[in-house]
Amino acid sequence: MRTALTDLLGVEHPIVGFNRSPAVVAAVTNAGGFGVLAASVYGADELDAQLTWIEEQTGGKPYGVDLLVPEKFVPGDPADLVASMRAQIPEEHLAFVRGLLEKYDIPPAPTVDHQHIAASLTTPGAVALLDVAFKHRISLIASALGAPPRELVERAKAQGVVTAALVGQAKHAERQIAAGVDVLVAQGTEAGGHTGTIATMVLTPEIVDIAGDRPVLAAGGIADGRQMAAALALGAAGVWCGSVWLSSSEDVAVAAIKTKFLTASSADTLRSPTRTGKPARQLRTAWHDEWDAEGSPKPLPLPLQPMLVDDAWQRIDAAAEAGHEGALKLESFFVGQVVGSFRDIRPAGEITRQMAAACEQRIRELSGRL
C-alpha cells in the first residue's frame, strides 16, 4: 500500500500508532507502521531514556514524538511557576478530592510528582523537552496543544523532521497550515483523549479539502481494517490510532482498566474535563458520577485540574491493581468509542499487521464491485 504518508515517512503501512508506552511505539514501527510516543508524561531525562530505548529496539526504523508544547511559552523558572499554579487551586477542590478518596476508602500509595507536565508549559521546560527530542533521530514531531510555536516549526524544518498537529475543526486546520505544519490529523469526536464534537466521517473530508497537498490522517473511531479503508476512501493518506493500543499486551495501563475495556460497550465513554481541565473522552465510571453530582465543584482549567487530581489517580490505579473494591469503581482512563470492539489483549505488532491486511482485503472487495 502506498500513500502520501508512506512516501513522506518511509514506512510500509499508513498506520500511525500513538501511545505513551515505548514498547507499543517500537512494536508498531517494527511491524511496518509508524510509532509515535506520547511524550508529555515524561520529564526531560525520562524522555531521553525512552527515546534511546525505542531506537535500540527499532534499529533505525522511523518513529516520532508527540509533545504538549504551548503556542506561546511562559517565561520564568519552572519550579516557581508550578508552585504559583498550585497555590491557585481552591481549598474547595482539594477538600472534594480528599473526600472522594475517603468515601471510596482509597489507601495511600507512593506517588510520583508529575510537575513536569505543568513545567512544560514554561519556556525553559518546553525547550528542555524539545532539546531532548531533536537530539534523537525522530522523523516526526506532533504538537498536542494548538498551533505549534514558530521555534518548533523552524527547528523541525532545519533538521528535516516532519511536523504534525491534531485538528478538530476546519478553523483549526487553517491555523496549522498558517503555522507551517506538514501533516494534519483530523481527529473526530469518537477519539479517546482531548477531542472536539465533530465526527470523523464529517471532519476528515473537510480537512482534506482544506489541506491542499499536505497529507491528512484520520483519527477517532479507527481500530480495524474496515475503518482504515473508510478513512482512505474519505481522502486520508493514513490513520492515526490511539485507543486500539490500549488492548495491546505492551501498553502500560494497569490490568484492572484493561479488564474494564474488554467488557465495555461503545456507549460507555464520555467527554469530561475532570482529569485534565479540557474535554477528553474516557471510560465513564463512578469518578465522573461524583464530579457530576449536585454540589460538586466544577473542574479547574488546564493545568490546574491535573495538578489537583494526579496524586489521586496514582492512588486509584495502585489500589485497583490490587483489586480494591472502591478503586475498581472509580478506575478509568482515556479511550475512544472503539472500546466496544475490544475482545482480547494482543501484541501491538499483530494489531498493526492485521489492520493493514484487513484494509487491503476490504479495498479489493470494494474494487470488485465496480
Secondary structure as GFF3:
##gff-version 3
##sequence-region A 1 370
A	DSSP	alpha_helix	4	9	.	.	.	ID=ss1
A	DSSP	beta_strand	15	19	.	.	.	ID=ss2
A	DSSP	alpha_helix	22	30	.	.	.	ID=ss3
A	DSSP	beta_strand	34	38	.	.	.	ID=ss4
A	DSSP	three_ten_helix	39	41	.	.	.	ID=ss5
A	DSSP	alpha_helix	44	58	.	.	.	ID=ss6
A	DSSP	beta_strand	64	67	.	.	.	ID=ss7
A	DSSP	alpha_helix	78	86	.	.	.	ID=ss8
A	DSSP	alpha_helix	91	103	.	.	.	ID=ss9
A	DSSP	alpha_helix	116	119	.	.	.	ID=ss10
A	DSSP	alpha_helix	123	135	.	.	.	ID=ss11
A	DSSP	beta_strand	140	143	.	.	.	ID=ss12
A	DSSP	alpha_helix	150	158	.	.	.	ID=ss13
A	DSSP	beta_strand	162	167	.	.	.	ID=ss14
A	DSSP	alpha_helix	170	179	.	.	.	ID=ss15
A	DSSP	beta_strand	183	187	.	.	.	ID=ss16
A	DSSP	beta_strand	193	194	.	.	.	ID=ss17
A	DSSP	alpha_helix	200	211	.	.	.	ID=ss18
A	DSSP	beta_strand	216	219	.	.	.	ID=ss19
A	DSSP	alpha_helix	225	233	.	.	.	ID=ss20
A	DSSP	beta_strand	238	241	.	.	.	ID=ss21
A	DSSP	three_ten_helix	243	247	.	.	.	ID=ss22
A	DSSP	alpha_helix	255	263	.	.	.	ID=ss23
A	DSSP	beta_strand	269	272	.	.	.	ID=ss24
A	DSSP	beta_strand	280	283	.	.	.	ID=ss25
A	DSSP	alpha_helix	286	292	.	.	.	ID=ss26
A	DSSP	alpha_helix	304	321	.	.	.	ID=ss27
A	DSSP	alpha_helix	325	330	.	.	.	ID=ss28
A	DSSP	three_ten_helix	337	341	.	.	.	ID=ss29
A	DSSP	alpha_helix	348	367	.	.	.	ID=ss30
###
